[in-house]
Amino acid sequence: MLGLVGGTHSIDVDFGLQFSHLPPMEALVLDSALDWISSVRASDALVAFVLGLVVTLAVTPIVVLYLCRADLFDSENERSSHSGRIPRGGGLAIVIAAAAAVVYSLVAASDSNGLAASAGCALVFALLGFVDDHHSLSAPIRLACQIALAAAFVALFQPLAVDAPAPLVCAGEILWIVGFVNVFNFMDGINGISSMTSAIVGGTIAVASLAWGSGGAALLAAAITGASIGFLPSNFPNAKVFLGDVGSYGIGAALAVTALMSADGGPDHGSPPGLRPLRGRCRLDPVRSGPSPSALLSAHRDHVYQRLANGGWGHERTTLTVGALTALLSVVGLAIGQRSLLAQLVGVVIGLAVVVTYLVLPARA
């Protein structure tokens, strides 16, 4: 039997199906898929995705024109993997598109719980990045501002409810947000890698959030996913514009806070599954890439992806490889987020294999 009850912005399906005859893993996947369809307003997330995509495609040329007139170019330096002067700050188009999707969702979506808080956090981080793109703030000032913004968000909204001492939880959330924003900024070093990664990770968070009932997180993640895809033609395979700090700070904050909100609604209140792939890869990158801890404190081109791109693979092949591995790890992250011990064990094994493969790639390139 198939029963449908829905309005303009909702899907409510009761399939009444059982999968007891299937192997445990297949039954788990199918049950999870049907639970997702039957319990969420997926059409709202789809609208947010489309708005993010279309508005970014429309606004990016205008943003590039503004950046050129403002003389905001990314010249070659110790960290660069490009040549010539490329406009930086194109992430402003993503911020505008995501803001448009958020405004629509706040007005029309059937479940936008937490959306205003998470979008507000991402917006103020993007504003900090916008100022940094224009005035090149010093590292201590940037870090102090990031900590203050993350602390304000955590104090006001307490996104993650876990059974642990409140000061420890708050400190962990602040460290997560600030750390992730900077990690995402550090990895923005070759054409397309950041926007492709944010599209994949954002899509994963959106799916997890929908499945676990975190409506606001799903809407913002879907908007970021669409906007990131809309930005790709301007940044990959040939870069006409770079994200800049306005993009990397805004996207990084959006992914960090939506992951917290998604994890809070998850089955085990554990680590955000959508962020596991990016977090694991970027956290290991500096360890593998630099000859000393000083590599974490200075500009360099020794991250794994930079060594691949500059060692003969080029930007296109490296970005596509990293994207494929991130997509695989996103699926693994969703499996680890399940209550099934078998799914978790298989996910951990596959995840470790993917990470090790990625780390040894420069030696084989």
VEXBA-886450 format. One record per residue (C-alpha): residue in three letters; residue number from 0; x, y, z; chain. Coordinates in steps of 0.2 Angstrom, whole numbers. Each point is the difference from the previous one (the first is absolute). Layout:
residu:ALA, num:NUM, u:X, v:Y, w:Z, chaine:A
...
END
This chain:
residu:MET, num:0, u:0, v:0, w:0, chaine:A
residu:LEU, num:1, u:6, v:18, w:-4, chaine:A
residu:GLY, num:2, u:-8, v:14, w:9, chaine:A
residu:LEU, num:3, u:5, v:18, w:-3, chaine:A
residu:VAL, num:4, u:-5, v:15, w:10, chaine:A
residu:GLY, num:5, u:9, v:16, w:-5, chaine:A
residu:GLY, num:6, u:-1, v:19, w:-4, chaine:A
residu:THR, num:7, u:10, v:12, w:-9, chaine:A
residu:HIS, num:8, u:15, v:-2, w:10, chaine:A
residu:SER, num:9, u:-1, v:-17, w:8, chaine:A
residu:ILE, num:10, u:1, v:-18, w:-4, chaine:A
residu:ASP, num:11, u:-7, v:-13, w:12, chaine:A
residu:VAL, num:12, u:0, v:-18, w:-6, chaine:A
residu:ASP, num:13, u:-5, v:-16, w:9, chaine:A
residu:PHE, num:14, u:6, v:-15, w:-10, chaine:A
residu:GLY, num:15, u:-4, v:-13, w:13, chaine:A
residu:LEU, num:16, u:14, v:-11, w:-7, chaine:A
residu:GLN, num:17, u:11, v:-12, w:10, chaine:A
residu:PHE, num:18, u:17, v:-6, w:-5, chaine:A
residu:SER, num:19, u:3, v:-15, w:12, chaine:A
residu:HIS, num:20, u:3, v:-11, w:-14, chaine:A
residu:LEU, num:21, u:16, v:10, w:-6, chaine:A
residu:PRO, num:22, u:17, v:-1, w:7, chaine:A
residu:PRO, num:23, u:3, v:12, w:15, chaine:A
residu:MET, num:24, u:10, v:13, w:-10, chaine:A
residu:GLU, num:25, u:-12, v:1, w:-14, chaine:A
residu:ALA, num:26, u:-15, v:1, w:11, chaine:A
residu:LEU, num:27, u:8, v:13, w:11, chaine:A
residu:VAL, num:28, u:4, v:11, w:-16, chaine:A
residu:LEU, num:29, u:-18, v:-2, w:-7, chaine:A
residu:ASP, num:30, u:-8, v:3, w:17, chaine:A
residu:SER, num:31, u:10, v:16, w:2, chaine:A
residu:ALA, num:32, u:-4, v:6, w:-17, chaine:A
residu:LEU, num:33, u:-19, v:-3, w:3, chaine:A
residu:ASP, num:34, u:1, v:8, w:17, chaine:A
residu:TRP, num:35, u:8, v:15, w:-8, chaine:A
residu:ILE, num:36, u:-13, v:2, w:-13, chaine:A
residu:SER, num:37, u:-15, v:-2, w:12, chaine:A
residu:SER, num:38, u:6, v:12, w:14, chaine:A
residu:VAL, num:39, u:7, v:15, w:-9, chaine:A
residu:ARG, num:40, u:-4, v:15, w:-10, chaine:A
residu:ALA, num:41, u:12, v:-4, w:-14, chaine:A
residu:SER, num:42, u:-7, v:12, w:-13, chaine:A
residu:ASP, num:43, u:5, v:15, w:11, chaine:A
residu:ALA, num:44, u:18, v:-6, w:0, chaine:A
residu:LEU, num:45, u:-2, v:-2, w:-19, chaine:A
residu:VAL, num:46, u:-6, v:18, w:-2, chaine:A
residu:ALA, num:47, u:15, v:6, w:11, chaine:A
residu:PHE, num:48, u:12, v:-10, w:-11, chaine:A
residu:VAL, num:49, u:-7, v:7, w:-17, chaine:A
residu:LEU, num:50, u:0, v:18, w:7, chaine:A
residu:GLY, num:51, u:18, v:-2, w:5, chaine:A
residu:LEU, num:52, u:5, v:-7, w:-17, chaine:A
residu:VAL, num:53, u:-10, v:13, w:-11, chaine:A
residu:VAL, num:54, u:4, v:15, w:10, chaine:A
residu:THR, num:55, u:19, v:-4, w:1, chaine:A
residu:LEU, num:56, u:0, v:-2, w:-19, chaine:A
residu:ALA, num:57, u:-9, v:16, w:-2, chaine:A
residu:VAL, num:58, u:10, v:10, w:12, chaine:A
residu:THR, num:59, u:18, v:-6, w:-2, chaine:A
residu:PRO, num:60, u:4, v:11, w:-16, chaine:A
residu:ILE, num:61, u:-6, v:15, w:10, chaine:A
residu:VAL, num:62, u:11, v:-4, w:14, chaine:A
residu:VAL, num:63, u:15, v:-3, w:-11, chaine:A
residu:LEU, num:64, u:-3, v:17, w:-8, chaine:A
residu:TYR, num:65, u:-1, v:8, w:18, chaine:A
residu:LEU, num:66, u:16, v:-9, w:5, chaine:A
residu:CYS, num:67, u:10, v:6, w:-15, chaine:A
residu:ARG, num:68, u:-6, v:18, w:2, chaine:A
residu:ALA, num:69, u:5, v:-1, w:19, chaine:A
residu:ASP, num:70, u:17, v:-7, w:-6, chaine:A
residu:LEU, num:71, u:-2, v:-15, w:11, chaine:A
residu:PHE, num:72, u:12, v:-13, w:-8, chaine:A
residu:ASP, num:73, u:9, v:-15, w:7, chaine:A
residu:SER, num:74, u:18, v:2, w:-5, chaine:A
residu:GLU, num:75, u:13, v:-14, w:1, chaine:A
residu:ASN, num:76, u:7, v:-4, w:17, chaine:A
residu:GLU, num:77, u:8, v:-14, w:10, chaine:A
residu:ARG, num:78, u:-17, v:-9, w:1, chaine:A
residu:SER, num:79, u:-5, v:2, w:-18, chaine:A
residu:SER, num:80, u:-2, v:-13, w:-13, chaine:A
residu:HIS, num:81, u:-5, v:11, w:-14, chaine:A
residu:SER, num:82, u:8, v:14, w:-11, chaine:A
residu:GLY, num:83, u:-6, v:17, w:-4, chaine:A
residu:ARG, num:84, u:-13, v:11, w:8, chaine:A
residu:ILE, num:85, u:-17, v:-8, w:4, chaine:A
residu:PRO, num:86, u:-14, v:10, w:8, chaine:A
residu:ARG, num:87, u:-3, v:-6, w:18, chaine:A
residu:GLY, num:88, u:-16, v:1, w:10, chaine:A
residu:GLY, num:89, u:-11, v:-9, w:-12, chaine:A
residu:GLY, num:90, u:-8, v:-9, w:15, chaine:A
residu:LEU, num:91, u:-10, v:15, w:3, chaine:A
residu:ALA, num:92, u:-11, v:-7, w:-14, chaine:A
residu:ILE, num:93, u:-3, v:-15, w:10, chaine:A
residu:VAL, num:94, u:-4, v:10, w:16, chaine:A
residu:ILE, num:95, u:-13, v:10, w:-10, chaine:A
residu:ALA, num:96, u:-8, v:-15, w:-7, chaine:A
residu:ALA, num:97, u:0, v:-10, w:16, chaine:A
residu:ALA, num:98, u:-8, v:16, w:8, chaine:A
residu:ALA, num:99, u:-13, v:0, w:-13, chaine:A
residu:ALA, num:100, u:-4, v:-18, w:3, chaine:A
residu:VAL, num:101, u:-1, v:3, w:19, chaine:A
residu:VAL, num:102, u:-12, v:15, w:-1, chaine:A
residu:TYR, num:103, u:-11, v:-11, w:-11, chaine:A
residu:SER, num:104, u:1, v:-14, w:11, chaine:A
residu:LEU, num:105, u:-4, v:10, w:16, chaine:A
residu:VAL, num:106, u:-16, v:6, w:-8, chaine:A
residu:ALA, num:107, u:-6, v:-15, w:-10, chaine:A
residu:ALA, num:108, u:8, v:-16, w:7, chaine:A
residu:SER, num:109, u:-10, v:-11, w:11, chaine:A
residu:ASP, num:110, u:14, v:-4, w:12, chaine:A
residu:SER, num:111, u:14, v:13, w:2, chaine:A
residu:ASN, num:112, u:4, v:-3, w:18, chaine:A
residu:GLY, num:113, u:18, v:6, w:3, chaine:A
residu:LEU, num:114, u:2, v:7, w:-17, chaine:A
residu:ALA, num:115, u:1, v:19, w:6, chaine:A
residu:ALA, num:116, u:13, v:-4, w:13, chaine:A
residu:SER, num:117, u:12, v:-11, w:-11, chaine:A
residu:ALA, num:118, u:-2, v:12, w:-15, chaine:A
residu:GLY, num:119, u:3, v:15, w:11, chaine:A
residu:CYS, num:120, u:16, v:-8, w:6, chaine:A
residu:ALA, num:121, u:6, v:-4, w:-18, chaine:A
residu:LEU, num:122, u:-4, v:18, w:-5, chaine:A
residu:VAL, num:123, u:10, v:9, w:13, chaine:A
residu:PHE, num:124, u:15, v:-12, w:-4, chaine:A
residu:ALA, num:125, u:-2, v:5, w:-18, chaine:A
residu:LEU, num:126, u:0, v:18, w:5, chaine:A
residu:LEU, num:127, u:16, v:-2, w:9, chaine:A
residu:GLY, num:128, u:7, v:-9, w:-15, chaine:A
residu:PHE, num:129, u:-6, v:15, w:-11, chaine:A
residu:VAL, num:130, u:9, v:12, w:11, chaine:A
residu:ASP, num:131, u:16, v:-11, w:-1, chaine:A
residu:ASP, num:132, u:-1, v:0, w:-19, chaine:A
residu:HIS, num:133, u:0, v:19, w:0, chaine:A
residu:HIS, num:134, u:11, v:4, w:14, chaine:A
residu:SER, num:135, u:11, v:-15, w:3, chaine:A
residu:LEU, num:136, u:-2, v:-2, w:19, chaine:A
residu:SER, num:137, u:14, v:-7, w:11, chaine:A
residu:ALA, num:138, u:-1, v:-18, w:5, chaine:A
residu:PRO, num:139, u:-2, v:4, w:19, chaine:A
residu:ILE, num:140, u:-15, v:12, w:-4, chaine:A
residu:ARG, num:141, u:-8, v:-13, w:-12, chaine:A
residu:LEU, num:142, u:2, v:-13, w:13, chaine:A
residu:ALA, num:143, u:-7, v:10, w:14, chaine:A
residu:CYS, num:144, u:-15, v:5, w:-10, chaine:A
residu:GLN, num:145, u:-3, v:-18, w:-5, chaine:A
residu:ILE, num:146, u:0, v:-6, w:18, chaine:A
residu:ALA, num:147, u:-11, v:15, w:5, chaine:A
residu:LEU, num:148, u:-13, v:-4, w:-14, chaine:A
residu:ALA, num:149, u:0, v:-19, w:4, chaine:A
residu:ALA, num:150, u:-1, v:3, w:19, chaine:A
residu:ALA, num:151, u:-15, v:12, w:-3, chaine:A
residu:PHE, num:152, u:-9, v:-13, w:-11, chaine:A
residu:VAL, num:153, u:3, v:-15, w:13, chaine:A
residu:ALA, num:154, u:-5, v:11, w:14, chaine:A
residu:LEU, num:155, u:-16, v:6, w:-8, chaine:A
residu:PHE, num:156, u:-6, v:-16, w:-8, chaine:A
residu:GLN, num:157, u:9, v:-15, w:8, chaine:A
residu:PRO, num:158, u:-1, v:-10, w:-17, chaine:A
residu:LEU, num:159, u:5, v:-17, w:8, chaine:A
residu:ALA, num:160, u:-8, v:-8, w:15, chaine:A
residu:VAL, num:161, u:11, v:-14, w:7, chaine:A
residu:ASP, num:162, u:2, v:-8, w:17, chaine:A
residu:ALA, num:163, u:16, v:9, w:5, chaine:A
residu:PRO, num:164, u:5, v:15, w:10, chaine:A
residu:ALA, num:165, u:-6, v:16, w:-8, chaine:A
residu:PRO, num:166, u:16, v:9, w:0, chaine:A
residu:LEU, num:167, u:9, v:-15, w:-8, chaine:A
residu:VAL, num:168, u:-14, v:-1, w:-13, chaine:A
residu:CYS, num:169, u:1, v:19, w:-4, chaine:A
residu:ALA, num:170, u:18, v:0, w:-2, chaine:A
residu:GLY, num:171, u:0, v:-15, w:-12, chaine:A
residu:GLU, num:172, u:-14, v:9, w:-10, chaine:A
residu:ILE, num:173, u:10, v:16, w:-1, chaine:A
residu:LEU, num:174, u:16, v:-10, w:-5, chaine:A
residu:TRP, num:175, u:-10, v:-10, w:-13, chaine:A
residu:ILE, num:176, u:-7, v:16, w:-9, chaine:A
residu:VAL, num:177, u:16, v:10, w:1, chaine:A
residu:GLY, num:178, u:11, v:-15, w:-5, chaine:A
residu:PHE, num:179, u:-11, v:-5, w:-14, chaine:A
residu:VAL, num:180, u:-1, v:18, w:-7, chaine:A
residu:ASN, num:181, u:19, v:1, w:-1, chaine:A
residu:VAL, num:182, u:2, v:-18, w:-7, chaine:A
residu:PHE, num:183, u:-12, v:4, w:-14, chaine:A
residu:ASN, num:184, u:9, v:16, w:-3, chaine:A
residu:PHE, num:185, u:17, v:-9, w:-1, chaine:A
residu:MET, num:186, u:-6, v:-13, w:-12, chaine:A
residu:ASP, num:187, u:-6, v:14, w:-13, chaine:A
residu:GLY, num:188, u:16, v:-2, w:-10, chaine:A
residu:ILE, num:189, u:-4, v:-7, w:-17, chaine:A
residu:ASN, num:190, u:-13, v:2, w:-13, chaine:A
residu:GLY, num:191, u:-17, v:-7, w:5, chaine:A
residu:ILE, num:192, u:5, v:-9, w:16, chaine:A
residu:SER, num:193, u:-9, v:10, w:13, chaine:A
residu:SER, num:194, u:-16, v:2, w:-10, chaine:A
residu:MET, num:195, u:-1, v:-18, w:-5, chaine:A
residu:THR, num:196, u:4, v:-6, w:17, chaine:A
residu:SER, num:197, u:-13, v:12, w:8, chaine:A
residu:ALA, num:198, u:-13, v:-6, w:-13, chaine:A
residu:ILE, num:199, u:3, v:-19, w:5, chaine:A
residu:VAL, num:200, u:1, v:3, w:19, chaine:A
residu:GLY, num:201, u:-15, v:12, w:0, chaine:A
residu:GLY, num:202, u:-10, v:-12, w:-10, chaine:A
residu:THR, num:203, u:4, v:-14, w:13, chaine:A
residu:ILE, num:204, u:-4, v:12, w:15, chaine:A
residu:ALA, num:205, u:-17, v:4, w:-9, chaine:A
residu:VAL, num:206, u:-4, v:-18, w:-2, chaine:A
residu:ALA, num:207, u:5, v:-5, w:18, chaine:A
residu:SER, num:208, u:-10, v:15, w:7, chaine:A
residu:LEU, num:209, u:-15, v:-4, w:-10, chaine:A
residu:ALA, num:210, u:0, v:-18, w:6, chaine:A
residu:TRP, num:211, u:3, v:6, w:18, chaine:A
residu:GLY, num:212, u:-13, v:14, w:0, chaine:A
residu:SER, num:213, u:12, v:15, w:1, chaine:A
residu:GLY, num:214, u:-10, v:11, w:-12, chaine:A
residu:GLY, num:215, u:10, v:16, w:2, chaine:A
residu:ALA, num:216, u:17, v:-9, w:-3, chaine:A
residu:ALA, num:217, u:-7, v:-9, w:-15, chaine:A
residu:LEU, num:218, u:-6, v:16, w:-8, chaine:A
residu:LEU, num:219, u:17, v:9, w:2, chaine:A
residu:ALA, num:220, u:10, v:-15, w:-5, chaine:A
residu:ALA, num:221, u:-11, v:-2, w:-16, chaine:A
residu:ALA, num:222, u:2, v:19, w:-4, chaine:A
residu:ILE, num:223, u:19, v:-2, w:2, chaine:A
residu:THR, num:224, u:1, v:-15, w:-11, chaine:A
residu:GLY, num:225, u:-10, v:8, w:-14, chaine:A
residu:ALA, num:226, u:10, v:16, w:1, chaine:A
residu:SER, num:227, u:17, v:-9, w:0, chaine:A
residu:ILE, num:228, u:-5, v:-10, w:-15, chaine:A
residu:GLY, num:229, u:-5, v:17, w:-8, chaine:A
residu:PHE, num:230, u:17, v:7, w:4, chaine:A
residu:LEU, num:231, u:9, v:-14, w:-8, chaine:A
residu:PRO, num:232, u:0, v:5, w:-18, chaine:A
residu:SER, num:233, u:9, v:16, w:5, chaine:A
residu:ASN, num:234, u:13, v:-9, w:10, chaine:A
residu:PHE, num:235, u:3, v:-16, w:-9, chaine:A
residu:PRO, num:236, u:8, v:-7, w:-10, chaine:A
residu:ASN, num:237, u:7, v:18, w:-4, chaine:A
residu:ALA, num:238, u:-2, v:13, w:14, chaine:A
residu:LYS, num:239, u:-7, v:16, w:-5, chaine:A
residu:VAL, num:240, u:-3, v:5, w:18, chaine:A
residu:PHE, num:241, u:5, v:-7, w:17, chaine:A
residu:LEU, num:242, u:-11, v:-2, w:15, chaine:A
residu:GLY, num:243, u:10, v:11, w:11, chaine:A
residu:ASP, num:244, u:-2, v:1, w:19, chaine:A
residu:VAL, num:245, u:-18, v:6, w:-1, chaine:A
residu:GLY, num:246, u:-4, v:-17, w:-9, chaine:A
residu:SER, num:247, u:11, v:-11, w:11, chaine:A
residu:TYR, num:248, u:-5, v:7, w:16, chaine:A
residu:GLY, num:249, u:-18, v:1, w:-4, chaine:A
residu:ILE, num:250, u:-1, v:-18, w:-7, chaine:A
residu:GLY, num:251, u:11, v:-7, w:14, chaine:A
residu:ALA, num:252, u:-11, v:7, w:13, chaine:A
residu:ALA, num:253, u:-16, v:-5, w:-8, chaine:A
residu:LEU, num:254, u:6, v:-18, w:-2, chaine:A
residu:ALA, num:255, u:7, v:0, w:18, chaine:A
residu:VAL, num:256, u:-16, v:6, w:8, chaine:A
residu:THR, num:257, u:-12, v:-11, w:-11, chaine:A
residu:ALA, num:258, u:11, v:-15, w:5, chaine:A
residu:LEU, num:259, u:-2, v:4, w:18, chaine:A
residu:MET, num:260, u:-19, v:2, w:-2, chaine:A
residu:SER, num:261, u:-1, v:-16, w:-10, chaine:A
residu:ALA, num:262, u:10, v:-10, w:12, chaine:A
residu:ASP, num:263, u:-12, v:6, w:14, chaine:A
residu:GLY, num:264, u:-14, v:-8, w:-9, chaine:A
residu:GLY, num:265, u:9, v:-16, w:-5, chaine:A
residu:PRO, num:266, u:-2, v:-17, w:7, chaine:A
residu:ASP, num:267, u:15, v:0, w:12, chaine:A
residu:HIS, num:268, u:3, v:19, w:2, chaine:A
residu:GLY, num:269, u:17, v:-4, w:-6, chaine:A
residu:SER, num:270, u:13, v:9, w:-11, chaine:A
residu:PRO, num:271, u:-8, v:8, w:-16, chaine:A
residu:PRO, num:272, u:0, v:-13, w:-13, chaine:A
residu:GLY, num:273, u:0, v:12, w:-15, chaine:A
residu:LEU, num:274, u:15, v:8, w:7, chaine:A
residu:ARG, num:275, u:10, v:-16, w:3, chaine:A
residu:PRO, num:276, u:8, v:-1, w:-17, chaine:A
residu:LEU, num:277, u:5, v:18, w:-1, chaine:A
residu:ARG, num:278, u:6, v:1, w:18, chaine:A
residu:GLY, num:279, u:10, v:-16, w:-1, chaine:A
residu:ARG, num:280, u:8, v:5, w:-17, chaine:A
residu:CYS, num:281, u:5, v:18, w:5, chaine:A
residu:ARG, num:282, u:5, v:-5, w:18, chaine:A
residu:LEU, num:283, u:13, v:-13, w:-7, chaine:A
residu:ASP, num:284, u:6, v:12, w:-14, chaine:A
residu:PRO, num:285, u:11, v:11, w:10, chaine:A
residu:VAL, num:286, u:7, v:-15, w:10, chaine:A
residu:ARG, num:287, u:5, v:-9, w:-16, chaine:A
residu:SER, num:288, u:5, v:15, w:-10, chaine:A
residu:GLY, num:289, u:11, v:11, w:10, chaine:A
residu:PRO, num:290, u:18, v:-4, w:6, chaine:A
residu:SER, num:291, u:-3, v:8, w:17, chaine:A
residu:PRO, num:292, u:-15, v:8, w:10, chaine:A
residu:SER, num:293, u:5, v:17, w:-7, chaine:A
residu:ALA, num:294, u:-9, v:-5, w:-16, chaine:A
residu:LEU, num:295, u:-16, v:3, w:9, chaine:A
residu:LEU, num:296, u:5, v:18, w:4, chaine:A
residu:SER, num:297, u:6, v:6, w:-17, chaine:A
residu:ALA, num:298, u:-5, v:0, w:-18, chaine:A
residu:HIS, num:299, u:6, v:-15, w:-10, chaine:A
residu:ARG, num:300, u:-4, v:-11, w:-14, chaine:A
residu:ASP, num:301, u:3, v:-17, w:9, chaine:A
residu:HIS, num:302, u:-18, v:-6, w:3, chaine:A
residu:VAL, num:303, u:-3, v:-17, w:-9, chaine:A
residu:TYR, num:304, u:-11, v:8, w:-13, chaine:A
residu:GLN, num:305, u:12, v:13, w:-4, chaine:A
residu:ARG, num:306, u:14, v:-12, w:-2, chaine:A
residu:LEU, num:307, u:-11, v:-10, w:-12, chaine:A
residu:ALA, num:308, u:-5, v:15, w:-10, chaine:A
residu:ASN, num:309, u:18, v:7, w:-1, chaine:A
residu:GLY, num:310, u:8, v:-17, w:-2, chaine:A
residu:GLY, num:311, u:-7, v:-4, w:-17, chaine:A
residu:TRP, num:312, u:-19, v:-4, w:3, chaine:A
residu:GLY, num:313, u:-6, v:18, w:-3, chaine:A
residu:HIS, num:314, u:-15, v:8, w:8, chaine:A
residu:GLU, num:315, u:-13, v:-9, w:-10, chaine:A
residu:ARG, num:316, u:5, v:-18, w:4, chaine:A
residu:THR, num:317, u:4, v:4, w:18, chaine:A
residu:THR, num:318, u:-16, v:9, w:3, chaine:A
residu:LEU, num:319, u:-10, v:-14, w:-8, chaine:A
residu:THR, num:320, u:9, v:-13, w:10, chaine:A
residu:VAL, num:321, u:-2, v:9, w:17, chaine:A
residu:GLY, num:322, u:-19, v:2, w:-5, chaine:A
residu:ALA, num:323, u:-2, v:-19, w:-3, chaine:A
residu:LEU, num:324, u:9, v:-4, w:16, chaine:A
residu:THR, num:325, u:-11, v:13, w:10, chaine:A
residu:ALA, num:326, u:-16, v:-7, w:-8, chaine:A
residu:LEU, num:327, u:5, v:-18, w:5, chaine:A
residu:LEU, num:328, u:5, v:6, w:18, chaine:A
residu:SER, num:329, u:-17, v:9, w:1, chaine:A
residu:VAL, num:330, u:-9, v:-17, w:-3, chaine:A
residu:VAL, num:331, u:11, v:-8, w:13, chaine:A
residu:GLY, num:332, u:-4, v:14, w:12, chaine:A
residu:LEU, num:333, u:-18, v:-3, w:-2, chaine:A
residu:ALA, num:334, u:3, v:-19, w:3, chaine:A
residu:ILE, num:335, u:10, v:4, w:16, chaine:A
residu:GLY, num:336, u:-14, v:11, w:6, chaine:A
residu:GLN, num:337, u:-12, v:-15, w:0, chaine:A
residu:ARG, num:338, u:-4, v:-10, w:16, chaine:A
residu:SER, num:339, u:5, v:-16, w:-10, chaine:A
residu:LEU, num:340, u:17, v:-7, w:7, chaine:A
residu:LEU, num:341, u:3, v:-9, w:-17, chaine:A
residu:ALA, num:342, u:-3, v:17, w:-9, chaine:A
residu:GLN, num:343, u:12, v:9, w:12, chaine:A
residu:LEU, num:344, u:14, v:-13, w:-1, chaine:A
residu:VAL, num:345, u:-1, v:-1, w:-19, chaine:A
residu:GLY, num:346, u:0, v:19, w:-1, chaine:A
residu:VAL, num:347, u:15, v:2, w:11, chaine:A
residu:VAL, num:348, u:10, v:-13, w:-10, chaine:A
residu:ILE, num:349, u:-5, v:8, w:-17, chaine:A
residu:GLY, num:350, u:3, v:18, w:7, chaine:A
residu:LEU, num:351, u:18, v:-5, w:6, chaine:A
residu:ALA, num:352, u:4, v:-8, w:-16, chaine:A
residu:VAL, num:353, u:-5, v:16, w:-10, chaine:A
residu:VAL, num:354, u:9, v:12, w:12, chaine:A
residu:VAL, num:355, u:16, v:-11, w:-2, chaine:A
residu:THR, num:356, u:-2, v:-1, w:-18, chaine:A
residu:TYR, num:357, u:-1, v:19, w:-1, chaine:A
residu:LEU, num:358, u:15, v:3, w:11, chaine:A
residu:VAL, num:359, u:12, v:-11, w:-10, chaine:A
residu:LEU, num:360, u:-6, v:7, w:-17, chaine:A
residu:PRO, num:361, u:14, v:13, w:-1, chaine:A
residu:ALA, num:362, u:13, v:-13, w:1, chaine:A
residu:ARG, num:363, u:-7, v:-9, w:-15, chaine:A
residu:ALA, num:364, u:-4, v:15, w:-10, chaine:A
END
